[in-house]
Amino acid sequence: MDRHEYMTTGEFASAMGVSKDTLFHYDDIGLFCPEKVSENGYRYYSIYQIETFDTIRMLRDLGMPLKEIRDMLEHRSPERVMHVFAEREQQIDREIEKLRAMKQWLSRRREKIADAEKTDFSEVTIQEFPERYYLYGHVADGLEKSIYRKTRELIAEFKRSGMRSDYDVAYIQYDENVQKGKFTEYDNTILLVDERPATGQYEILPGGRYITAYHVGHWMNIGQTYERLLQYKERHHLKTESFYIERYVVDNFIAKEIEDYVTEVAVRILDASDR
């Protein structure tokens, strides 16, 4: 036996960056066996087995069960190997897509937190928003627990659709309620997204200039923020849409206490073409 072509179990394990126990286990289940076993029971691996072991490790890293890997190796042919590799390549593509979506989600969350840190929540301003999209959920009784239940249903629907972009939980408040001072009565919950959903039913929130105010604290006191927004609207003689969008800017994902929550209240300004 040429020692230049063969390695002991310890040498092979060290070269491949695995433990000897892993090689023993693979041998026991018939997945990857030493090319030679001496009379005294010592295992020897050929340098030509390195590529096979690398393939096993790669497939294992991709989550392929050891039994399937063993079956493939026992009945391998160019066609079988090509088929398995094509399947795993598709799996990698899906994982890459998932990781890209996760990165996009993290980046979007960081941007929101950074924007919140730079915002003066005491000011009422006019902001430009792009066209956005939302999933709408009607809540007949307006109860808080019903709103939360419907929100969970919308999130589940959003995830089933395969979309991986970020979303904001928001609510539509109607001008009719605002004019009557019914600031905390709601019959809906929505999921607001920047990207147009590929499937399912969704509504479009027009882009444009929005009067924007921020409410800090419990939503039951949000009427104070509406009063500031309405005063700004009257002072500047602005005509607006008949509904307002309430969107969490700082929620329990960022703040521990409800007194630190921040809700953005925005209403689109109508221009001449809207009237």
Contacts in CASP RR format, 6 or more apart in sequence:
PFRMAT RR
TARGET T0000
AUTHOR 0000-0000-0000
METHOD contacts of the structure
MODEL  1
MDRHEYMTTGEFASAMGVSKDTLFHYDDIGLFCPEKVSENGYRYYSIYQI
ETFDTIRMLRDLGMPLKEIRDMLEHRSPERVMHVFAEREQQIDREIEKLR
AMKQWLSRRREKIADAEKTDFSEVTIQEFPERYYLYGHVADGLEKSIYRK
TRELIAEFKRSGMRSDYDVAYIQYDENVQKGKFTEYDNTILLVDERPATG
QYEILPGGRYITAYHVGHWMNIGQTYERLLQYKERHHLKTESFYIERYVV
DNFIAKEIEDYVTEVAVRILDASDR
1 36 0 8 1.000
1 44 0 8 1.000
5 46 0 8 1.000
5 47 0 8 1.000
5 48 0 8 1.000
6 35 0 8 1.000
6 36 0 8 1.000
6 44 0 8 1.000
6 45 0 8 1.000
6 46 0 8 1.000
6 47 0 8 1.000
7 15 0 8 1.000
7 44 0 8 1.000
7 45 0 8 1.000
7 46 0 8 1.000
7 47 0 8 1.000
8 42 0 8 1.000
8 43 0 8 1.000
8 44 0 8 1.000
8 45 0 8 1.000
9 20 0 8 1.000
9 23 0 8 1.000
9 24 0 8 1.000
9 34 0 8 1.000
9 42 0 8 1.000
9 43 0 8 1.000
9 45 0 8 1.000
10 20 0 8 1.000
10 23 0 8 1.000
11 45 0 8 1.000
12 23 0 8 1.000
12 45 0 8 1.000
12 49 0 8 1.000
13 19 0 8 1.000
13 20 0 8 1.000
13 22 0 8 1.000
13 23 0 8 1.000
15 50 0 8 1.000
16 50 0 8 1.000
16 53 0 8 1.000
16 54 0 8 1.000
16 57 0 8 1.000
18 57 0 8 1.000
23 32 0 8 1.000
23 34 0 8 1.000
23 43 0 8 1.000
23 45 0 8 1.000
26 32 0 8 1.000
26 33 0 8 1.000
26 56 0 8 1.000
26 66 0 8 1.000
27 33 0 8 1.000
27 34 0 8 1.000
27 43 0 8 1.000
29 66 0 8 1.000
29 70 0 8 1.000
30 70 0 8 1.000
31 56 0 8 1.000
31 66 0 8 1.000
31 69 0 8 1.000
31 70 0 8 1.000
31 73 0 8 1.000
32 49 0 8 1.000
32 52 0 8 1.000
32 53 0 8 1.000
32 56 0 8 1.000
34 43 0 8 1.000
34 44 0 8 1.000
34 45 0 8 1.000
35 44 0 8 1.000
35 45 0 8 1.000
35 46 0 8 1.000
35 48 0 8 1.000
35 49 0 8 1.000
36 43 0 8 1.000
36 44 0 8 1.000
36 46 0 8 1.000
37 43 0 8 1.000
37 44 0 8 1.000
38 44 0 8 1.000
52 73 0 8 1.000
56 69 0 8 1.000
56 73 0 8 1.000
59 69 0 8 1.000
59 84 0 8 1.000
59 88 0 8 1.000
60 66 0 8 1.000
60 69 0 8 1.000
62 88 0 8 1.000
62 91 0 8 1.000
62 92 0 8 1.000
64 88 0 8 1.000
72 80 0 8 1.000
72 81 0 8 1.000
72 84 0 8 1.000
97 164 0 8 1.000
98 164 0 8 1.000
101 164 0 8 1.000
101 165 0 8 1.000
102 164 0 8 1.000
104 164 0 8 1.000
104 165 0 8 1.000
104 166 0 8 1.000
105 164 0 8 1.000
105 165 0 8 1.000
105 166 0 8 1.000
108 165 0 8 1.000
108 166 0 8 1.000
108 194 0 8 1.000
109 166 0 8 1.000
112 249 0 8 1.000
113 254 0 8 1.000
115 249 0 8 1.000
116 249 0 8 1.000
116 250 0 8 1.000
116 254 0 8 1.000
116 262 0 8 1.000
119 214 0 8 1.000
119 249 0 8 1.000
121 214 0 8 1.000
121 216 0 8 1.000
121 262 0 8 1.000
122 214 0 8 1.000
123 214 0 8 1.000
124 211 0 8 1.000
124 212 0 8 1.000
124 213 0 8 1.000
124 228 0 8 1.000
124 229 0 8 1.000
124 232 0 8 1.000
125 211 0 8 1.000
125 212 0 8 1.000
126 209 0 8 1.000
126 210 0 8 1.000
126 211 0 8 1.000
126 212 0 8 1.000
126 269 0 8 1.000
127 209 0 8 1.000
127 210 0 8 1.000
127 212 0 8 1.000
127 266 0 8 1.000
128 207 0 8 1.000
128 208 0 8 1.000
128 209 0 8 1.000
128 210 0 8 1.000
129 205 0 8 1.000
129 207 0 8 1.000
129 208 0 8 1.000
129 210 0 8 1.000
129 266 0 8 1.000
129 268 0 8 1.000
130 194 0 8 1.000
130 207 0 8 1.000
130 208 0 8 1.000
131 204 0 8 1.000
131 205 0 8 1.000
131 206 0 8 1.000
131 207 0 8 1.000
132 192 0 8 1.000
132 193 0 8 1.000
132 194 0 8 1.000
132 204 0 8 1.000
132 205 0 8 1.000
132 207 0 8 1.000
133 192 0 8 1.000
133 193 0 8 1.000
133 194 0 8 1.000
133 195 0 8 1.000
133 196 0 8 1.000
133 197 0 8 1.000
133 202 0 8 1.000
133 203 0 8 1.000
133 204 0 8 1.000
133 205 0 8 1.000
134 170 0 8 1.000
134 190 0 8 1.000
134 191 0 8 1.000
134 192 0 8 1.000
134 193 0 8 1.000
134 202 0 8 1.000
134 203 0 8 1.000
134 205 0 8 1.000
135 154 0 8 1.000
135 157 0 8 1.000
135 158 0 8 1.000
135 190 0 8 1.000
135 191 0 8 1.000
135 193 0 8 1.000
135 197 0 8 1.000
135 201 0 8 1.000
135 202 0 8 1.000
135 203 0 8 1.000
136 172 0 8 1.000
136 188 0 8 1.000
136 190 0 8 1.000
136 202 0 8 1.000
136 203 0 8 1.000
137 150 0 8 1.000
137 153 0 8 1.000
137 154 0 8 1.000
137 188 0 8 1.000
137 189 0 8 1.000
137 190 0 8 1.000
138 150 0 8 1.000
138 187 0 8 1.000
138 188 0 8 1.000
139 146 0 8 1.000
139 147 0 8 1.000
139 150 0 8 1.000
139 186 0 8 1.000
139 187 0 8 1.000
139 188 0 8 1.000
139 189 0 8 1.000
140 146 0 8 1.000
140 187 0 8 1.000
142 185 0 8 1.000
142 186 0 8 1.000
142 187 0 8 1.000
147 171 0 8 1.000
147 186 0 8 1.000
147 189 0 8 1.000
150 189 0 8 1.000
151 169 0 8 1.000
151 189 0 8 1.000
151 191 0 8 1.000
154 189 0 8 1.000
154 190 0 8 1.000
154 191 0 8 1.000
155 167 0 8 1.000
155 191 0 8 1.000
158 167 0 8 1.000
158 191 0 8 1.000
158 193 0 8 1.000
161 197 0 8 1.000
161 198 0 8 1.000
161 199 0 8 1.000
161 200 0 8 1.000
162 198 0 8 1.000
162 199 0 8 1.000
163 193 0 8 1.000
163 195 0 8 1.000
163 197 0 8 1.000
163 198 0 8 1.000
165 193 0 8 1.000
165 194 0 8 1.000
165 195 0 8 1.000
166 193 0 8 1.000
166 194 0 8 1.000
167 191 0 8 1.000
167 192 0 8 1.000
167 193 0 8 1.000
168 191 0 8 1.000
168 192 0 8 1.000
168 193 0 8 1.000
168 247 0 8 1.000
168 248 0 8 1.000
169 189 0 8 1.000
169 190 0 8 1.000
169 191 0 8 1.000
169 192 0 8 1.000
169 247 0 8 1.000
169 248 0 8 1.000
169 251 0 8 1.000
170 189 0 8 1.000
170 190 0 8 1.000
170 191 0 8 1.000
170 192 0 8 1.000
170 245 0 8 1.000
170 246 0 8 1.000
170 247 0 8 1.000
170 248 0 8 1.000
171 186 0 8 1.000
171 188 0 8 1.000
171 189 0 8 1.000
171 190 0 8 1.000
171 245 0 8 1.000
171 246 0 8 1.000
172 186 0 8 1.000
172 188 0 8 1.000
172 190 0 8 1.000
172 243 0 8 1.000
172 244 0 8 1.000
172 245 0 8 1.000
172 246 0 8 1.000
173 183 0 8 1.000
173 186 0 8 1.000
173 243 0 8 1.000
173 244 0 8 1.000
173 245 0 8 1.000
173 246 0 8 1.000
173 265 0 8 1.000
174 242 0 8 1.000
174 243 0 8 1.000
174 244 0 8 1.000
175 240 0 8 1.000
175 241 0 8 1.000
175 242 0 8 1.000
175 243 0 8 1.000
175 244 0 8 1.000
176 242 0 8 1.000
177 183 0 8 1.000
177 185 0 8 1.000
178 226 0 8 1.000
178 230 0 8 1.000
178 244 0 8 1.000
181 223 0 8 1.000
181 226 0 8 1.000
183 222 0 8 1.000
183 223 0 8 1.000
183 226 0 8 1.000
184 219 0 8 1.000
184 220 0 8 1.000
184 222 0 8 1.000
184 223 0 8 1.000
190 203 0 8 1.000
192 205 0 8 1.000
192 245 0 8 1.000
192 247 0 8 1.000
196 202 0 8 1.000
205 245 0 8 1.000
206 268 0 8 1.000
207 268 0 8 1.000
208 268 0 8 1.000
208 269 0 8 1.000
209 268 0 8 1.000
209 269 0 8 1.000
210 245 0 8 1.000
210 266 0 8 1.000
210 267 0 8 1.000
210 268 0 8 1.000
210 269 0 8 1.000
211 229 0 8 1.000
211 232 0 8 1.000
211 233 0 8 1.000
211 238 0 8 1.000
211 240 0 8 1.000
211 266 0 8 1.000
211 267 0 8 1.000
211 269 0 8 1.000
212 264 0 8 1.000
212 265 0 8 1.000
212 266 0 8 1.000
213 225 0 8 1.000
213 226 0 8 1.000
213 228 0 8 1.000
213 229 0 8 1.000
213 232 0 8 1.000
213 264 0 8 1.000
213 265 0 8 1.000
213 266 0 8 1.000
214 225 0 8 1.000
214 249 0 8 1.000
214 262 0 8 1.000
214 263 0 8 1.000
214 264 0 8 1.000
214 265 0 8 1.000
215 221 0 8 1.000
215 222 0 8 1.000
215 223 0 8 1.000
215 224 0 8 1.000
215 225 0 8 1.000
215 262 0 8 1.000
215 263 0 8 1.000
215 265 0 8 1.000
216 259 0 8 1.000
216 260 0 8 1.000
216 261 0 8 1.000
216 262 0 8 1.000
217 258 0 8 1.000
217 259 0 8 1.000
217 260 0 8 1.000
217 261 0 8 1.000
217 262 0 8 1.000
217 263 0 8 1.000
218 258 0 8 1.000
218 259 0 8 1.000
218 261 0 8 1.000
219 246 0 8 1.000
219 261 0 8 1.000
219 263 0 8 1.000
222 246 0 8 1.000
222 263 0 8 1.000
222 265 0 8 1.000
225 263 0 8 1.000
225 265 0 8 1.000
226 244 0 8 1.000
226 265 0 8 1.000
229 265 0 8 1.000
229 267 0 8 1.000
232 238 0 8 1.000
233 240 0 8 1.000
233 267 0 8 1.000
238 269 0 8 1.000
239 269 0 8 1.000
239 270 0 8 1.000
239 275 0 8 1.000
240 267 0 8 1.000
240 268 0 8 1.000
240 269 0 8 1.000
240 270 0 8 1.000
241 267 0 8 1.000
241 268 0 8 1.000
241 269 0 8 1.000
241 270 0 8 1.000
243 267 0 8 1.000
244 265 0 8 1.000
244 266 0 8 1.000
244 267 0 8 1.000
245 264 0 8 1.000
245 265 0 8 1.000
245 266 0 8 1.000
245 267 0 8 1.000
246 263 0 8 1.000
246 264 0 8 1.000
246 265 0 8 1.000
247 263 0 8 1.000
247 264 0 8 1.000
247 266 0 8 1.000
248 261 0 8 1.000
248 262 0 8 1.000
248 263 0 8 1.000
248 264 0 8 1.000
249 262 0 8 1.000
249 263 0 8 1.000
249 264 0 8 1.000
250 260 0 8 1.000
250 261 0 8 1.000
250 262 0 8 1.000
251 261 0 8 1.000
252 258 0 8 1.000
252 261 0 8 1.000
255 261 0 8 1.000
255 262 0 8 1.000
END
